[in-house]
Amino acid sequence: MRYRTLCQLASFSALYAGLASPFTAQAAEARANRFTVSDSVISVQLCGNRNQGSKKATQPYRLVQGEQNGQSYLYVQWMNQPEDTPQWRGVAAHTQGFAEINDDNAGLSLSNLRCTAKGKAIQISANVTGGKPAAKRRQLQLEVGPALEKYSIVFTPALK
């Protein structure tokens, strides 16, 4: 752990702060919006800007993908810049989970996660395997933001 910047340490500590909670099948819906993922964080990426077109500071979204026992988890965080810091150091202001993906019973695995800015919102696409009734290959299209708790999700072919 040599020469890590404060920004990197802050990002990792924020990610790992809620990672120790065990999962139960009864808590699937409650867990969808609670930022607790497995110890296996696969990727973290910044995407888009909620302040696109304004003179305010950059406020990107952060995608966090994790995996536990073959089940993928996906969270989007709204990042803010503290006013008293001269360099960009994002702080998670809000975290959004997705019950359609994060449910233990869904049995979904995400791959090739891509994010593109769409005005003040973002569009996420991924390849999906698994799901019921049979394990199929699917495409995921997910639009998030800019309003909190507002998203649309489409699986092709649809989940049953």
Secondary structure as UniProt FT lines:
FT   HELIX           6..16
FT   TURN            17..20
FT   HELIX           25..27
FT   HELIX           28..31
FT   TURN            32..33
FT   STRAND          41..47
FT   TURN            50..53
FT   STRAND          61..68
FT   TURN            69..70
FT   STRAND          71..80
FT   TURN            83..84
FT   STRAND          91..97
FT   HELIX           99..102
FT   HELIX           104..106
FT   STRAND          108..118
FT   TURN            119..120
FT   STRAND          121..130
FT   STRAND          136..144
FT   TURN            148..149
FT   STRAND          151..156
//
